[in-house]
Every structure is written in C-alpha cells, then in structure tokens.
Amino acid sequence: MKMKLATLALCACSISFLPARTTESEKPTPEKAEEEVKPEGPLEERAFAIFDLTSALPDIFASVTDNASIAAAQVKLDTLSTKLTAHAAELKKMDAPTNEARKKLKAKIDPKQKAINQKMQGAMKAMMELDEQTAMQVGTMFMGFGQTMQELTPVMTKYFSPDPEEGGEDK
C-alpha cells in the first residue's frame, strides 16, 4: 500500500509544474468561448501545447483497470514522454522569458491547472482500487514517467515558472 501511495504522489507531483489548458472533454461551449484564454506568442503557444499533451495523463491513469490494459497505457505514456522531451528541446532554443512574461503565463494557466489537478485526483482514486499486482506494475510504469518529468523540470521551470524572489508567486 505504501508503494501505491508513493507512486501516485510522485506522478501527481510530476505534472504540477506544467502549464494548464482545457482538455478535449472541456472544450468551451459558445457561452464559454469568450472566456477561452488564447496563447500570445511562441512561448505561450509552446506552453499550451505542452499542457495539451499532459492533459491526457489522467486519462492514461484511468485507462488502467487490470493487467491487460497496462501495455496500452505504457505505449501512450512512452509517446507522451517522447513528445514532452521534444518540446523541452525546442524550448531550450528559445530565449528565456522575463519574469513578467512568466507571471502573465501563470495567471492564464492557473485556473486550468486546477481543473486538471481535480481530474488527476479522480484518476488516482480509481487507481487505489486496483489489485495489488496491477498496482505494482502501474507504479513501476509511472515511476519511469516520473523520472522523465524530473529531467524536464529544470527546463519547464526556467521557461514557465515565475521567480518568487521577484514577486512571481507566493512563497
């Protein structure tokens, strides 16, 4: 049980630095279309694209219901890791944004990040109900993904996270 909780916590934390964006199931209705936040410039476009990718993570979690579904989830997770790594490589080619630009991006994505975190919590609850053997396999799979996210965190932080020393976010 400790392994399950540790793995789930690692996975949840691994996406916490990522910018948020609405998922496919949260497409705006005509009434909400005016509220839809649009990216401005290459950095924000890259941030939104990265979130579009990571917004699939809760669905990947939720798709694992037994041993038979693990292989399909692993393929999706590997594809997600590859795409995120490619985006990080592209980010490194860009000039680092000012703290002001990162604060502006954070303000745009925070409400959407909260929504994806809620979706992730639901997926994690479902994973807690897996049998022990399946949970162990899933834990190993997601720990591999967590390793990729740890490697990408410095790049994502540099480009997306405001510096708290400059008043970017609460300490």
Phi and psi in degrees as a GROMACS rama.xvg file:
@    title "Ramachandran Plot"
@    xaxis  label "Phi"
@    yaxis  label "Psi"
@TYPE xy
-61.4356  -38.2302  LYS-2
-61.9607  -43.3428  MET-3
-59.608  -50.2214  LYS-4
-64.2845  -42.1264  LEU-5
-64.332  -42.8479  ALA-6
-64.2856  -45.1687  THR-7
-64.0572  -39.4974  LEU-8
-65.0588  -42.1788  ALA-9
-59.6135  -45.6935  LEU-10
-65.877  -41.6756  CYS-11
-63.3386  -42.0004  ALA-12
-68.8581  -30.412  CYS-13
-66.1179  -21.317  SER-14
-104.097  1.12954  ILE-15
-66.3496  -23.0423  SER-16
-83.6206  -11.0043  PHE-17
-79.0251  148.16  LEU-18
-68.4293  152.891  PRO-19
-103.109  155.754  ALA-20
-161.403  156.512  ARG-21
-65.968  146.617  THR-22
-87.6708  171.71  THR-23
-55.009  -40.9747  GLU-24
-75.2762  -8.97139  SER-25
-109.884  24.2398  GLU-26
-55.6843  141.551  LYS-27
-68.0978  142.961  PRO-28
-81.2486  168.413  THR-29
-53.4005  -35.492  PRO-30
-67.8008  -33.3408  GLU-31
-87.5277  -12.205  LYS-32
-56.3657  -36.3763  ALA-33
-65.0615  -29.3159  GLU-34
-82.5134  -14.5001  GLU-35
-59.9969  125.105  GLU-36
-84.716  131.028  VAL-37
-105.862  144.408  LYS-38
-71.3881  145.228  PRO-39
-120.118  109.823  GLU-40
89.2714  168.83  GLY-41
-61.2832  -38.4549  PRO-42
-64.7394  -48.3824  LEU-43
-65.451  -36.679  GLU-44
-60.8655  -42.3097  GLU-45
-65.3986  -43.1221  ARG-46
-60.51  -45.0543  ALA-47
-66.0673  -38.5981  PHE-48
-63.4787  -39.988  ALA-49
-64.1814  -42.0572  ILE-50
-66.4729  -38.2079  PHE-51
-54.0377  -40.8391  ASP-52
-67.2664  -49.4378  LEU-53
-71.6749  -18.8635  THR-54
-65.7463  -14.2537  SER-55
-79.6013  -14.4877  ALA-56
-58.2057  -46.6677  LEU-57
-59.3082  -35.2851  PRO-58
-68.8536  -34.8004  ASP-59
-65.6694  -45.1312  ILE-60
-54.9229  -51.8654  PHE-61
-66.8381  -22.2441  ALA-62
-72.8064  -16.4358  SER-63
-85.7332  111.111  VAL-64
-118.585  -18.8241  THR-65
-163.778  -179.335  ASP-66
-58.6486  -35.7453  ASN-67
-64.7469  -28.9754  ALA-68
-88.4487  -6.39736  SER-69
-65.6888  -43.6346  ILE-70
-59.9279  -43.693  ALA-71
-64.9117  -40.3149  ALA-72
-65.1159  -37.7959  ALA-73
-63.5107  -40.7707  GLN-74
-61.5263  -44.9579  VAL-75
-63.4553  -40.5758  LYS-76
-67.5188  -40.5231  LEU-77
-63.4409  -41.6673  ASP-78
-63.4219  -43.751  THR-79
-60.0784  -45.6304  LEU-80
-60.1039  -44.3531  SER-81
-62.0949  -44.7419  THR-82
-67.138  -40.6166  LYS-83
-64.6191  -40.0895  LEU-84
-62.8996  -40.1912  THR-85
-64.9414  -41.4654  ALA-86
-63.1953  -40.7335  HIS-87
-62.4019  -39.4474  ALA-88
-62.9949  -39.4773  ALA-89
-67.9595  -37.6045  GLU-90
-59.599  -40.8803  LEU-91
-60.7066  -21.6816  LYS-92
-81.4326  -14.169  LYS-93
-91.9298  154.686  MET-94
-68.1314  141.859  ASP-95
-65.9213  136.42  ALA-96
-74.0677  160.66  PRO-97
-68.4585  161.78  THR-98
-62.1611  -34.7002  ASN-99
-61.9179  -42.0813  GLU-100
-65.7963  -37.5392  ALA-101
-69.2386  -35.6536  ARG-102
-64.6887  -42.2148  LYS-103
-62.0645  -44.1175  LYS-104
-62.6809  -44.8553  LEU-105
-58.0436  -43.7191  LYS-106
-61.3088  -35.3032  ALA-107
-72.1342  -34.4661  LYS-108
-99.7661  -17.2098  ILE-109
-54.0643  -48.4126  ASP-110
-60.6842  -36.8152  PRO-111
-74.0828  -33.4578  LYS-112
-62.3437  -39.1083  GLN-113
-62.1289  -40.2253  LYS-114
-64.7423  -42.8385  ALA-115
-68.6593  -34.149  ILE-116
-64.2215  -38.0067  ASN-117
-64.174  -42.2802  GLN-118
-63.2859  -38.5973  LYS-119
-65.2221  -39.6991  MET-120
-60.5395  -40.5238  GLN-121
-63.2811  -41.8545  GLY-122
-65.8351  -37.3017  ALA-123
-68.6387  -36.9605  MET-124
-61.8134  -41.6396  LYS-125
-63.6201  -37.7208  ALA-126
-66.023  -29.9213  MET-127
-64.326  -17.8775  MET-128
-94.7831  2.16521  GLU-129
-70.5675  155.006  LEU-130
-67.2287  158.414  ASP-131
-58.147  -42.7923  GLU-132
-63.7123  -46.2796  GLN-133
-64.2592  -41.8672  THR-134
-60.5227  -39.3265  ALA-135
-64.0848  -43.3449  MET-136
-65.4026  -41.4649  GLN-137
-65.5855  -40.4056  VAL-138
-58.0147  -44.9785  GLY-139
-62.3913  -43.5545  THR-140
-61.0967  -48.3316  MET-141
-74.7672  -24.3849  PHE-142
-66.6492  -35.5246  MET-143
-62.2654  -42.3558  GLY-144
-65.1944  -40.0994  PHE-145
-59.2946  -36.7917  GLY-146
-62.8495  -44.3924  GLN-147
-59.8526  -44.1522  THR-148
-64.2409  -37.6016  MET-149
-61.6876  -39.8  GLN-150
-67.1758  -32.5806  GLU-151
-86.6854  -17.2712  LEU-152
-55.1225  -45.0339  THR-153
-59.0443  -38.5818  PRO-154
-68.0134  -48.0746  VAL-155
-62.7206  -39.5973  MET-156
-63.1874  -44.7266  THR-157
-58.481  -38.4991  LYS-158
-95.6864  -22.8634  TYR-159
-118.676  -23.0165  PHE-160
-97.5126  124.412  SER-161
-63.7371  150.406  PRO-162
-83.1001  117.857  ASP-163
-64.6202  -25.3523  PRO-164
-66.3609  -22.5574  GLU-165
-103.515  18.8304  GLU-166
78.1072  24.058  GLY-167
-73.9485  -33.7126  GLY-168
-160.211  166.953  GLU-169
-66.5643  145.144  ASP-170
